[in-house]
Amino acid sequence: KDHSWKRRAPLQECRASRCPAGRGQQRMDARSLMLTLATATSTAALRALSPLNSHCATVAAVPACRVASRRMSIASGSRVITGDKGNNVTPYIEALIGRNLHTQANHPLGIIKSKIEDYFQSLQGDIKFEIRDSMDPVVNAKECFDDLLIPANHPGRKPSDTYYISRPGGRDVSSSEDRLLRTHTSAHQSTLIASGVEAFLCTGDVYRRDEIDASHFPAFHQMEGVKLFDPAAVGGEMDREEWLASEGCQLVAADLKKTLEGLCDHLFGEVEKRWIDEYFPFTEPSFELEIFYNGDWMEVLGCGVIHSGVLDKCGKSERHGWAFGLGLERLAMVLFSIPDIRLFWTLDERFLRQFKAGTLSTFKPYSKYPPCFKDVSFWLPDDFEPNDFFELGRSVAGELLEKVDLVDEFTNPKKAKTSHCYRLTYRSMDRSLTDDEINALQETIRQRLASELMVELR
């Protein structure tokens, strides 16, 4: 299972397609790997200057594809491109940090965030939810993984899945000291609980290396919600088995479900709902909430009763509560009818002027320029990871590389080698591309595939 709440998969995802053995194996077995690598304007990602990195100002006016095509270098003053062992953050990703789309009142993500916060602030009772939406996206592996009972050998901790600032053990060894860009807002759960916060909504940008299509992007936004209960109401310290069998655990789960069902009605209107038993390392029992919307069942969020082991690590063995996590983009794409996740990052006024704080409006698409298709074929090395190829493509072509499809795969029994053929779709959303520039990008990708990923080109 994925270590995080269901993060970016489209709401209409088929449940049968999920891989119980882990995302890593699913990724290697998939016959159709797709990569969408663009923001909706050619300079959008790099115009937005990260407060973490003042040097970005020197590249703000440069087209993103040119900046992204530079090899990773140690930038003066950069917190995330350090040159330390295991550092795999690229300038393309660095330029996305600090955009804070979720705090912009007239942005679709800010509108959804505000609606959710309004709902929780309206709930009756003594507990008030604190709003935390500016926590540092740079965390350590203890906060992001260990405190949440995610083991060191979990696929989600691999460099092929996560953006590391430093990983002293290199590609093969994960440790609590690793520093990374948070992969979920759950990374702040232990810190906030240990500090004495009783209930909170924590929202922020999170980062994952992954296959990307119209509903996936390497940076996206999550909200984490947590509520602790008075021990007098649900019981104090007890062992895991005793807690799971207690009336207090049932009370916490019932309150969780009632609260989140109310949230769905607040966002979507009164809809039919159903609960699915799930597994997350950091909650027990765990659930997914689905609603029947637009004629189909859609997964909205993951949640559960906070695992006793998580609270033990926070120094709160005597406390109990619930937690949930949801993706803002996933909700916004449905509620605003936005077809492509890249659009959230654009600075194009044709997109931004369509939205207003407090209002759910239907997005009106604007025209696209024609695509350009190029193929690349190669024999796979033993340690090939599709995500490494995707990141290489992103670092060369930036947002001009819209999609990558695996269009052919075969194994030569005599050579005992497997070949992949990928079709790369290039497209700009604000201009027509020339053959010369696309040919140059394609050739650079081919050269770097051979020199960096050690593939044998065909």
C-alpha positions as a Markdown table, in Angstrom:
| # | Residue | x | y | z |
|---|---|---|---|---|
| 1 | Lys | 0.0 | 0.0 | 0.0 |
| 2 | Asp | 1.0 | 3.6 | -0.6 |
| 3 | His | 2.5 | 5.1 | 2.6 |
| 4 | Ser | 0.3 | 8.2 | 2.2 |
| 5 | Trp | -3.4 | 9.0 | 2.1 |
| 6 | Lys | -4.7 | 8.4 | -1.4 |
| 7 | Arg | -2.9 | 11.4 | -2.8 |
| 8 | Arg | -3.3 | 12.2 | -6.5 |
| 9 | Ala | -5.1 | 9.4 | -8.2 |
| 10 | Pro | -8.2 | 10.6 | -10.1 |
| 11 | Leu | -11.4 | 10.5 | -8.1 |
| 12 | Gln | -12.9 | 8.1 | -10.7 |
| 13 | Glu | -10.1 | 5.7 | -10.3 |
| 14 | Cys | -11.1 | 2.0 | -10.7 |
| 15 | Arg | -10.5 | 0.2 | -7.4 |
| 16 | Ala | -9.5 | -3.0 | -9.2 |
| 17 | Ser | -6.4 | -1.2 | -10.6 |
| 18 | Arg | -4.8 | -0.5 | -7.2 |
| 19 | Cys | -1.7 | -2.6 | -6.5 |
| 20 | Pro | -1.7 | -4.2 | -3.0 |
| 21 | Ala | 1.9 | -5.1 | -3.3 |
| 22 | Gly | 3.0 | -1.4 | -3.6 |
| 23 | Arg | 3.2 | 1.3 | -6.1 |
| 24 | Gly | 6.8 | 0.4 | -7.2 |
| 25 | Gln | 5.8 | -2.9 | -8.7 |
| 26 | Gln | 2.7 | -1.4 | -10.3 |
| 27 | Arg | 4.9 | 1.2 | -11.9 |
| 28 | Met | 7.2 | -1.4 | -13.4 |
| 29 | Asp | 4.3 | -3.6 | -14.6 |
| 30 | Ala | 2.2 | -0.9 | -16.1 |
| 31 | Arg | 1.7 | -1.1 | -19.9 |
| 32 | Ser | 0.7 | 2.5 | -20.2 |
| 33 | Leu | 3.0 | 4.9 | -18.3 |
| 34 | Met | 2.1 | 8.5 | -18.9 |
| 35 | Leu | 4.0 | 11.7 | -18.0 |
| 36 | Thr | 2.6 | 15.2 | -18.1 |
| 37 | Leu | 5.4 | 17.6 | -17.4 |
| 38 | Ala | 4.1 | 21.1 | -17.8 |
| 39 | Thr | 2.7 | 24.1 | -16.2 |
| 40 | Ala | 0.2 | 25.9 | -18.4 |
| 41 | Thr | 2.5 | 28.7 | -19.5 |
| 42 | Ser | 6.1 | 28.4 | -20.5 |
| 43 | Thr | 7.5 | 30.6 | -17.8 |
| 44 | Ala | 4.9 | 30.0 | -15.0 |
| 45 | Ala | 7.0 | 27.7 | -12.8 |
| 46 | Leu | 10.0 | 29.9 | -12.8 |
| 47 | Arg | 8.3 | 33.2 | -12.5 |
| 48 | Ala | 7.1 | 32.2 | -9.1 |
| 49 | Leu | 10.1 | 32.8 | -6.9 |
| 50 | Ser | 10.7 | 30.6 | -3.9 |
| 51 | Pro | 11.2 | 32.4 | -0.6 |
| 52 | Leu | 13.6 | 29.6 | 0.2 |
| 53 | Asn | 15.9 | 30.5 | -2.6 |
| 54 | Ser | 16.8 | 34.1 | -3.5 |
| 55 | His | 18.9 | 33.0 | -6.4 |
| 56 | Cys | 15.8 | 32.1 | -8.4 |
| 57 | Ala | 15.4 | 35.8 | -9.2 |
| 58 | Thr | 18.2 | 35.5 | -11.7 |
| 59 | Val | 16.3 | 33.1 | -13.9 |
| 60 | Ala | 12.7 | 34.4 | -13.5 |
| 61 | Ala | 12.5 | 35.8 | -17.0 |
| 62 | Val | 14.1 | 32.7 | -18.7 |
| 63 | Pro | 11.8 | 30.2 | -20.4 |
| 64 | Ala | 11.3 | 27.3 | -18.1 |
| 65 | Cys | 12.4 | 24.7 | -20.6 |
| 66 | Arg | 15.8 | 26.3 | -20.9 |
| 67 | Val | 16.4 | 26.6 | -17.2 |
| 68 | Ala | 15.1 | 23.1 | -16.6 |
| 69 | Ser | 17.5 | 21.7 | -19.3 |
| 70 | Arg | 20.6 | 22.7 | -17.3 |
| 71 | Arg | 22.2 | 20.0 | -15.4 |
| 72 | Met | 21.6 | 20.1 | -11.6 |
| 73 | Ser | 24.2 | 22.4 | -10.0 |
| 74 | Ile | 24.8 | 23.6 | -6.5 |
| 75 | Ala | 23.1 | 26.9 | -6.5 |
| 76 | Ser | 24.3 | 29.6 | -4.1 |
| 77 | Gly | 22.0 | 29.8 | -1.1 |
| 78 | Ser | 19.8 | 26.9 | -2.2 |
| 79 | Arg | 18.3 | 24.8 | 0.6 |
| 80 | Val | 17.2 | 22.0 | -1.7 |
| 81 | Ile | 19.9 | 21.6 | -4.3 |
| 82 | Thr | 22.9 | 21.0 | -2.1 |
| 83 | Gly | 25.2 | 18.5 | -3.8 |
| 84 | Asp | 25.0 | 16.3 | -0.7 |
| 85 | Lys | 24.9 | 12.5 | -1.2 |
| 86 | Gly | 21.6 | 11.4 | -2.5 |
| 87 | Asn | 20.4 | 14.9 | -3.4 |
| 88 | Asn | 18.0 | 14.5 | -6.4 |
| 89 | Val | 16.0 | 17.8 | -6.4 |
| 90 | Thr | 16.1 | 19.5 | -9.8 |
| 91 | Pro | 15.9 | 23.2 | -10.6 |
| 92 | Tyr | 12.5 | 22.5 | -12.2 |
| 93 | Ile | 11.2 | 21.2 | -8.8 |
| 94 | Glu | 13.0 | 23.9 | -6.8 |
| 95 | Ala | 11.1 | 26.6 | -8.8 |
| 96 | Leu | 7.8 | 25.2 | -7.6 |
| 97 | Ile | 8.6 | 25.6 | -3.9 |
| 98 | Gly | 7.0 | 28.6 | -2.2 |
| 99 | Arg | 4.2 | 29.2 | -4.7 |
| 100 | Asn | 1.7 | 28.7 | -1.9 |
| 101 | Leu | -1.2 | 28.3 | -4.2 |
| 102 | His | -3.3 | 27.1 | -1.3 |
| 103 | Thr | -3.1 | 30.5 | 0.5 |
| 104 | Gln | -4.3 | 32.5 | -2.5 |
| 105 | Ala | -7.9 | 33.5 | -1.9 |
| 106 | Asn | -9.0 | 33.6 | -5.5 |
| 107 | His | -7.2 | 30.5 | -6.6 |
| 108 | Pro | -9.2 | 27.3 | -6.9 |
| 109 | Leu | -7.1 | 25.5 | -4.3 |
| 110 | Gly | -7.4 | 28.5 | -1.9 |
| 111 | Ile | -11.2 | 28.5 | -2.5 |
| 112 | Ile | -11.5 | 24.7 | -1.7 |
| 113 | Lys | -9.2 | 25.1 | 1.4 |
| 114 | Ser | -11.3 | 28.0 | 2.7 |
| 115 | Lys | -14.5 | 26.0 | 2.3 |
| 116 | Ile | -13.1 | 23.1 | 4.2 |
| 117 | Glu | -11.8 | 25.3 | 7.0 |
| 118 | Asp | -15.1 | 27.1 | 7.2 |
| 119 | Tyr | -16.9 | 23.8 | 7.8 |
| 120 | Phe | -14.6 | 22.7 | 10.6 |
| 121 | Gln | -14.7 | 26.1 | 12.3 |
| 122 | Ser | -18.5 | 25.8 | 12.2 |
| 123 | Leu | -18.6 | 22.5 | 14.1 |
| 124 | Gln | -20.2 | 22.6 | 17.6 |
| 125 | Gly | -18.1 | 21.7 | 20.6 |
| 126 | Asp | -15.2 | 22.8 | 22.8 |
| 127 | Ile | -12.5 | 21.8 | 20.4 |
| 128 | Lys | -11.4 | 24.4 | 17.8 |
| 129 | Phe | -9.2 | 23.4 | 14.8 |
| 130 | Glu | -6.0 | 25.4 | 14.5 |
| 131 | Ile | -5.0 | 26.4 | 11.0 |
| 132 | Arg | -1.5 | 25.6 | 10.0 |
| 133 | Asp | -0.7 | 26.4 | 6.3 |
| 134 | Ser | 2.8 | 27.7 | 6.3 |
| 135 | Met | 4.9 | 24.9 | 7.7 |
| 136 | Asp | 8.3 | 24.2 | 6.1 |
| 137 | Pro | 8.2 | 21.7 | 3.3 |
| 138 | Val | 11.7 | 20.5 | 4.1 |
| 139 | Val | 11.5 | 17.7 | 6.7 |
| 140 | Asn | 13.5 | 14.7 | 7.8 |
| 141 | Ala | 12.7 | 11.1 | 7.4 |
| 142 | Lys | 11.9 | 10.7 | 11.0 |
| 143 | Glu | 9.0 | 13.1 | 10.7 |
| 144 | Cys | 7.9 | 12.0 | 7.3 |
| 145 | Phe | 8.2 | 8.2 | 7.7 |
| 146 | Asp | 9.5 | 6.8 | 11.0 |
| 147 | Asp | 7.0 | 8.7 | 13.3 |
| 148 | Leu | 4.2 | 7.4 | 11.1 |
| 149 | Leu | 5.4 | 3.7 | 11.3 |
| 150 | Ile | 6.5 | 3.6 | 7.7 |
| 151 | Pro | 9.4 | 1.1 | 7.5 |
| 152 | Ala | 12.8 | 1.9 | 6.1 |
| 153 | Asn | 12.3 | -0.6 | 3.2 |
| 154 | His | 9.0 | 0.9 | 2.1 |
| 155 | Pro | 8.9 | 1.7 | -1.7 |
| 156 | Gly | 7.8 | 5.2 | -0.9 |
| 157 | Arg | 11.1 | 6.0 | 0.7 |
| 158 | Lys | 13.1 | 5.1 | -2.4 |
| 159 | Pro | 14.9 | 8.0 | -4.3 |
| 160 | Ser | 12.9 | 6.9 | -7.3 |
| 161 | Asp | 9.7 | 8.1 | -5.5 |
| 162 | Thr | 10.9 | 10.9 | -3.2 |
| 163 | Tyr | 12.9 | 14.2 | -3.6 |
| 164 | Tyr | 15.8 | 14.0 | -1.3 |
| 165 | Ile | 18.0 | 16.9 | -0.2 |
| 166 | Ser | 20.4 | 14.6 | 1.5 |
| 167 | Arg | 20.4 | 10.8 | 1.9 |
| 168 | Pro | 23.7 | 9.7 | 3.6 |
| 169 | Gly | 23.0 | 6.0 | 2.9 |
| 170 | Gly | 22.7 | 6.7 | -0.9 |
| 171 | Arg | 20.2 | 5.0 | -3.1 |
| 172 | Asp | 19.9 | 1.8 | -1.1 |
| 173 | Val | 19.9 | 2.8 | 2.6 |
| 174 | Ser | 17.2 | 5.0 | 4.3 |
| 175 | Ser | 17.7 | 6.5 | 7.7 |
| 176 | Ser | 15.9 | 9.0 | 10.1 |
| 177 | Glu | 18.5 | 11.6 | 9.3 |
| 178 | Asp | 17.6 | 11.8 | 5.6 |
| 179 | Arg | 16.3 | 15.2 | 4.6 |
| 180 | Leu | 13.7 | 15.6 | 1.9 |
| 181 | Leu | 10.7 | 17.5 | 0.5 |
| 182 | Arg | 7.7 | 16.3 | 2.4 |
| 183 | Thr | 5.7 | 13.6 | 0.5 |
| 184 | His | 2.5 | 14.3 | 2.5 |
| 185 | Thr | 1.3 | 16.8 | 5.2 |
| 186 | Ser | 1.2 | 13.9 | 7.6 |
| 187 | Ala | 4.9 | 14.7 | 8.0 |
| 188 | His | 3.9 | 17.4 | 10.5 |
| 189 | Gln | 1.5 | 15.3 | 12.5 |
| 190 | Ser | 3.9 | 14.1 | 15.2 |
| 191 | Thr | 5.5 | 17.6 | 15.6 |
| 192 | Leu | 2.1 | 19.3 | 16.1 |
| 193 | Ile | 0.7 | 16.6 | 18.4 |
| 194 | Ala | 3.9 | 16.5 | 20.5 |
| 195 | Ser | 3.7 | 20.3 | 20.9 |
| 196 | Gly | 0.3 | 20.0 | 22.5 |
| 197 | Val | -2.0 | 21.0 | 19.6 |
| 198 | Glu | -5.4 | 19.2 | 20.2 |
| 199 | Ala | -6.9 | 19.7 | 16.8 |
| 200 | Phe | -5.6 | 21.1 | 13.6 |
| 201 | Leu | -5.9 | 21.4 | 9.8 |
| 202 | Cys | -2.5 | 21.4 | 8.2 |
| 203 | Thr | -2.3 | 22.3 | 4.5 |
| 204 | Gly | 0.7 | 22.6 | 2.2 |
| 205 | Asp | 2.5 | 21.7 | -1.0 |
| 206 | Val | 3.9 | 18.2 | -1.1 |
| 207 | Tyr | 6.3 | 16.5 | -3.6 |
| 208 | Arg | 6.5 | 13.1 | -5.2 |
| 209 | Arg | 8.4 | 11.6 | -8.1 |
| 210 | Asp | 5.8 | 9.6 | -9.9 |
| 211 | Glu | 4.2 | 8.9 | -13.2 |
| 212 | Ile | 2.3 | 11.9 | -14.3 |
| 213 | Asp | -0.8 | 12.5 | -16.5 |
| 214 | Ala | -3.6 | 15.0 | -16.5 |
| 215 | Ser | -4.4 | 14.2 | -12.9 |
| 216 | His | -0.8 | 13.9 | -11.6 |
| 217 | Phe | 2.0 | 16.5 | -11.1 |
| 218 | Pro | 5.2 | 16.2 | -9.0 |
| 219 | Ala | 4.0 | 19.0 | -6.7 |
| 220 | Phe | 0.5 | 19.1 | -5.3 |
| 221 | His | -1.4 | 20.1 | -2.2 |
| 222 | Gln | -2.7 | 18.1 | 0.8 |
| 223 | Met | -4.7 | 18.9 | 3.9 |
| 224 | Glu | -4.2 | 16.8 | 7.0 |
| 225 | Gly | -6.8 | 17.0 | 9.8 |
| 226 | Val | -6.3 | 15.7 | 13.3 |
| 227 | Lys | -8.6 | 15.7 | 16.4 |
| 228 | Leu | -7.6 | 14.4 | 19.9 |
| 229 | Phe | -10.2 | 13.4 | 22.5 |
| 230 | Asp | -10.4 | 13.9 | 26.2 |
| 231 | Pro | -9.2 | 10.7 | 27.9 |
| 232 | Ala | -12.2 | 11.0 | 30.3 |
| 233 | Ala | -14.5 | 10.4 | 27.2 |
| 234 | Val | -12.6 | 7.7 | 25.4 |
| 235 | Gly | -10.2 | 6.2 | 27.9 |
| 236 | Gly | -6.6 | 6.8 | 28.7 |
| 237 | Glu | -3.4 | 4.7 | 28.2 |
| 238 | Met | -4.0 | 1.1 | 27.2 |
| 239 | Asp | -2.2 | -1.5 | 25.0 |
| 240 | Arg | -3.1 | -1.7 | 21.3 |
| 241 | Glu | -5.4 | -4.7 | 21.5 |
| 242 | Glu | -7.3 | -3.3 | 24.5 |
| 243 | Trp | -7.7 | 0.0 | 22.7 |
| 244 | Leu | -9.0 | -1.5 | 19.4 |
| 245 | Ala | -11.6 | -3.5 | 21.4 |
| 246 | Ser | -12.7 | -0.6 | 23.5 |
| 247 | Glu | -15.9 | 1.5 | 23.3 |
| 248 | Gly | -13.6 | 4.6 | 23.1 |
| 249 | Cys | -12.1 | 3.4 | 19.8 |
| 250 | Gln | -15.6 | 2.9 | 18.4 |
| 251 | Leu | -16.6 | 6.4 | 19.6 |
| 252 | Val | -13.6 | 8.0 | 17.9 |
| 253 | Ala | -14.3 | 6.2 | 14.6 |
| 254 | Ala | -18.0 | 7.2 | 14.8 |
| 255 | Asp | -17.2 | 10.8 | 15.4 |
| 256 | Leu | -14.7 | 10.7 | 12.5 |
| 257 | Lys | -17.3 | 9.3 | 10.1 |
| 258 | Lys | -20.0 | 11.7 | 11.1 |
| 259 | Thr | -17.6 | 14.7 | 10.7 |
| 260 | Leu | -16.4 | 13.7 | 7.3 |
| 261 | Glu | -19.8 | 12.8 | 6.0 |
| 262 | Gly | -20.8 | 16.4 | 6.9 |
| 263 | Leu | -17.8 | 17.7 | 5.1 |
| 264 | Cys | -18.8 | 15.9 | 1.9 |
| 265 | Asp | -22.3 | 17.4 | 2.1 |
| 266 | His | -20.8 | 20.8 | 2.7 |
| 267 | Leu | -18.7 | 20.5 | -0.5 |
| 268 | Phe | -20.9 | 18.5 | -2.9 |
| 269 | Gly | -24.4 | 18.9 | -1.5 |
| 270 | Glu | -26.2 | 15.9 | 0.0 |
| 271 | Val | -24.8 | 12.8 | -1.7 |
| 272 | Glu | -24.9 | 9.1 | -1.1 |
| 273 | Lys | -21.8 | 7.9 | 0.7 |
| 274 | Arg | -20.1 | 4.6 | 1.5 |
| 275 | Trp | -17.2 | 3.6 | 3.7 |
| 276 | Ile | -14.5 | 1.2 | 2.6 |
| 277 | Asp | -12.1 | -0.6 | 5.0 |
| 278 | Glu | -8.5 | 0.3 | 4.1 |
| 279 | Tyr | -5.0 | 0.1 | 5.4 |
| 280 | Phe | -2.6 | 2.9 | 6.2 |
| 281 | Pro | 0.4 | 2.4 | 8.4 |
| 282 | Phe | -0.4 | 5.3 | 10.8 |
| 283 | Thr | -4.2 | 4.7 | 11.4 |
| 284 | Glu | -6.0 | 1.7 | 12.9 |
| 285 | Pro | -8.7 | 1.0 | 11.9 |
| 286 | Ser | -8.5 | 2.8 | 8.5 |
| 287 | Phe | -11.1 | 3.9 | 6.0 |
| 288 | Glu | -11.8 | 5.5 | 2.7 |
| 289 | Leu | -14.9 | 7.6 | 2.1 |
| 290 | Glu | -16.5 | 7.4 | -1.3 |
| 291 | Ile | -19.5 | 9.4 | -2.6 |
| 292 | Phe | -21.8 | 8.8 | -5.6 |
| 293 | Tyr | -21.3 | 11.8 | -7.8 |
| 294 | Asn | -22.0 | 12.4 | -11.4 |
| 295 | Gly | -23.3 | 8.9 | -11.9 |
| 296 | Asp | -20.3 | 7.1 | -10.4 |
| 297 | Trp | -18.6 | 6.2 | -7.1 |
| 298 | Met | -15.6 | 8.4 | -6.3 |
| 299 | Glu | -13.1 | 8.2 | -3.6 |
| 300 | Val | -12.8 | 11.5 | -1.7 |
| 301 | Leu | -10.3 | 10.9 | 1.1 |
| 302 | Gly | -8.5 | 8.5 | 3.4 |
| 303 | Cys | -8.8 | 8.5 | 7.2 |
| 304 | Gly | -8.8 | 6.5 | 10.4 |
| 305 | Val | -8.2 | 6.3 | 14.1 |
| 306 | Ile | -4.7 | 7.4 | 14.9 |
| 307 | His | -2.5 | 4.3 | 15.5 |
| 308 | Ser | -1.4 | 3.8 | 19.1 |
| 309 | Gly | 2.2 | 3.5 | 18.0 |
| 310 | Val | 2.1 | 6.9 | 16.4 |
| 311 | Leu | 0.8 | 8.5 | 19.6 |
| 312 | Asp | 3.5 | 6.6 | 21.6 |
| 313 | Lys | 6.2 | 8.2 | 19.4 |
| 314 | Cys | 4.7 | 11.6 | 20.2 |
| 315 | Gly | 4.9 | 11.0 | 23.9 |
| 316 | Lys | 1.1 | 10.9 | 24.1 |
| 317 | Ser | 0.4 | 7.3 | 25.0 |
| 318 | Glu | -2.6 | 8.3 | 27.1 |
| 319 | Arg | -4.3 | 10.1 | 24.2 |
| 320 | His | -6.5 | 9.0 | 21.3 |
| 321 | Gly | -7.9 | 10.6 | 18.2 |
| 322 | Trp | -8.6 | 10.5 | 14.5 |
| 323 | Ala | -6.8 | 11.8 | 11.4 |
| 324 | Phe | -7.7 | 12.3 | 7.7 |
| 325 | Gly | -5.9 | 13.4 | 4.6 |
| 326 | Leu | -7.2 | 14.8 | 1.3 |
| 327 | Gly | -5.8 | 16.2 | -1.9 |
| 328 | Leu | -7.0 | 19.7 | -2.8 |
| 329 | Glu | -6.4 | 19.3 | -6.5 |
| 330 | Arg | -8.5 | 16.2 | -6.7 |
| 331 | Leu | -11.4 | 18.0 | -5.1 |
| 332 | Ala | -10.9 | 21.1 | -7.1 |
| 333 | Met | -10.7 | 19.3 | -10.5 |
| 334 | Val | -14.2 | 17.8 | -9.8 |
| 335 | Leu | -15.8 | 20.9 | -8.3 |
| 336 | Phe | -14.5 | 23.4 | -10.8 |
| 337 | Ser | -14.4 | 20.9 | -13.8 |
| 338 | Ile | -10.7 | 21.6 | -14.4 |
| 339 | Pro | -9.4 | 18.9 | -16.8 |
| 340 | Asp | -5.7 | 19.1 | -16.3 |
| 341 | Ile | -3.7 | 19.4 | -13.0 |
| 342 | Arg | -1.0 | 21.6 | -14.7 |
| 343 | Leu | -3.5 | 24.4 | -14.9 |
| 344 | Phe | -3.3 | 25.1 | -11.2 |
| 345 | Trp | 0.3 | 26.3 | -11.6 |
| 346 | Thr | -0.3 | 28.7 | -14.5 |
| 347 | Leu | -0.1 | 32.5 | -14.2 |
| 348 | Asp | -2.2 | 32.8 | -17.4 |
| 349 | Glu | -5.0 | 35.3 | -16.7 |
| 350 | Arg | -7.3 | 33.3 | -19.0 |
| 351 | Phe | -7.3 | 30.7 | -16.2 |
| 352 | Leu | -7.0 | 32.9 | -13.0 |
| 353 | Arg | -9.6 | 35.5 | -13.8 |
| 354 | Gln | -12.3 | 32.7 | -13.9 |
| 355 | Phe | -12.3 | 32.2 | -10.1 |
| 356 | Lys | -13.3 | 34.3 | -7.2 |
| 357 | Ala | -13.0 | 33.6 | -3.4 |
| 358 | Gly | -16.0 | 31.8 | -2.0 |
| 359 | Thr | -17.5 | 30.8 | -5.3 |
| 360 | Leu | -17.5 | 27.5 | -7.1 |
| 361 | Ser | -17.6 | 28.2 | -10.8 |
| 362 | Thr | -17.2 | 25.9 | -13.9 |
| 363 | Phe | -13.9 | 26.3 | -15.7 |
| 364 | Lys | -14.2 | 27.4 | -19.3 |
| 365 | Pro | -11.3 | 25.8 | -21.4 |
| 366 | Tyr | -9.2 | 27.9 | -23.8 |
| 367 | Ser | -7.5 | 26.7 | -26.9 |
| 368 | Lys | -4.4 | 24.5 | -27.2 |
| 369 | Tyr | -1.6 | 24.5 | -29.7 |
| 370 | Pro | -0.8 | 21.4 | -31.8 |
| 371 | Pro | 1.3 | 18.6 | -30.3 |
| 372 | Cys | 4.6 | 17.2 | -31.7 |
| 373 | Phe | 5.4 | 13.5 | -31.3 |
| 374 | Lys | 8.8 | 11.8 | -31.0 |
| 375 | Asp | 9.7 | 8.3 | -30.1 |
| 376 | Val | 12.7 | 6.9 | -28.2 |
| 377 | Ser | 13.6 | 3.2 | -27.8 |
| 378 | Phe | 16.2 | 1.6 | -25.6 |
| 379 | Trp | 17.3 | -1.7 | -23.9 |
| 380 | Leu | 16.7 | -1.5 | -20.1 |
| 381 | Pro | 19.5 | -1.8 | -17.6 |
| 382 | Asp | 18.9 | -4.0 | -14.6 |
| 383 | Asp | 18.1 | -1.2 | -12.3 |
| 384 | Phe | 15.9 | 0.9 | -14.6 |
| 385 | Glu | 13.2 | 3.0 | -12.9 |
| 386 | Pro | 10.6 | 4.7 | -15.1 |
| 387 | Asn | 10.5 | 7.6 | -12.7 |
| 388 | Asp | 14.2 | 8.3 | -13.3 |
| 389 | Phe | 13.4 | 8.6 | -17.0 |
| 390 | Phe | 10.5 | 10.8 | -16.4 |
| 391 | Glu | 12.6 | 13.1 | -14.2 |
| 392 | Leu | 15.2 | 13.3 | -16.9 |
| 393 | Gly | 12.6 | 14.3 | -19.4 |
| 394 | Arg | 11.3 | 17.0 | -17.1 |
| 395 | Ser | 14.7 | 18.4 | -16.5 |
| 396 | Val | 15.4 | 18.7 | -20.2 |
| 397 | Ala | 12.1 | 19.9 | -21.7 |
| 398 | Gly | 10.2 | 21.2 | -18.6 |
| 399 | Glu | 6.6 | 22.0 | -19.3 |
| 400 | Leu | 7.0 | 21.5 | -23.1 |
| 401 | Leu | 7.0 | 17.7 | -22.6 |
| 402 | Glu | 3.3 | 17.1 | -22.1 |
| 403 | Lys | 3.1 | 13.3 | -21.9 |
| 404 | Val | 5.1 | 10.1 | -22.3 |
| 405 | Asp | 3.4 | 6.9 | -23.3 |
| 406 | Leu | 5.0 | 3.4 | -23.2 |
| 407 | Val | 3.9 | 2.3 | -26.6 |
| 408 | Asp | 5.9 | -1.0 | -27.0 |
| 409 | Glu | 7.7 | -3.4 | -24.8 |
| 410 | Phe | 9.3 | -6.8 | -25.7 |
| 411 | Thr | 11.9 | -9.1 | -24.3 |
| 412 | Asn | 14.6 | -10.7 | -26.5 |
| 413 | Pro | 15.1 | -14.2 | -25.1 |
| 414 | Lys | 18.5 | -14.7 | -26.8 |
| 415 | Lys | 19.9 | -11.4 | -25.3 |
| 416 | Ala | 17.8 | -11.7 | -22.1 |
| 417 | Lys | 17.1 | -8.0 | -22.5 |
| 418 | Thr | 13.9 | -6.0 | -22.4 |
| 419 | Ser | 13.2 | -3.1 | -24.7 |
| 420 | His | 10.9 | -0.1 | -24.1 |
| 421 | Cys | 9.7 | 2.3 | -26.7 |
| 422 | Tyr | 8.2 | 5.6 | -25.4 |
| 423 | Arg | 6.3 | 8.2 | -27.3 |
| 424 | Leu | 7.0 | 11.7 | -26.1 |
| 425 | Thr | 4.3 | 14.3 | -26.7 |
| 426 | Tyr | 5.6 | 17.9 | -26.8 |
| 427 | Arg | 3.2 | 20.8 | -26.7 |
| 428 | Ser | 3.2 | 24.4 | -25.5 |
| 429 | Met | 0.0 | 26.0 | -24.2 |
| 430 | Asp | 1.0 | 29.5 | -25.3 |
| 431 | Arg | 2.8 | 29.1 | -28.7 |
| 432 | Ser | 3.6 | 26.8 | -31.6 |
| 433 | Leu | 6.7 | 24.8 | -31.3 |
| 434 | Thr | 9.3 | 24.5 | -34.1 |
| 435 | Asp | 10.9 | 21.3 | -35.4 |
| 436 | Asp | 14.4 | 22.6 | -34.6 |
| 437 | Glu | 13.7 | 23.2 | -30.9 |
| 438 | Ile | 11.9 | 19.9 | -30.5 |
| 439 | Asn | 14.6 | 17.9 | -32.3 |
| 440 | Ala | 17.2 | 19.6 | -30.0 |
| 441 | Leu | 15.3 | 18.6 | -26.9 |
| 442 | Gln | 14.8 | 15.1 | -28.1 |
| 443 | Glu | 18.5 | 14.6 | -28.9 |
| 444 | Thr | 19.5 | 15.9 | -25.5 |
| 445 | Ile | 17.1 | 13.4 | -23.8 |
| 446 | Arg | 18.6 | 10.6 | -25.9 |
| 447 | Gln | 22.2 | 11.6 | -24.9 |
| 448 | Arg | 21.4 | 11.9 | -21.3 |
| 449 | Leu | 19.5 | 8.6 | -21.3 |
| 450 | Ala | 22.7 | 6.9 | -22.4 |
| 451 | Ser | 25.1 | 8.8 | -20.2 |
| 452 | Glu | 23.1 | 9.0 | -17.0 |
| 453 | Leu | 20.7 | 6.1 | -16.9 |
| 454 | Met | 23.0 | 3.8 | -18.8 |
| 455 | Val | 20.4 | 2.6 | -21.3 |
| 456 | Glu | 21.4 | 1.1 | -24.6 |
| 457 | Leu | 19.7 | 3.2 | -27.3 |
| 458 | Arg | 18.1 | 1.5 | -30.3 |
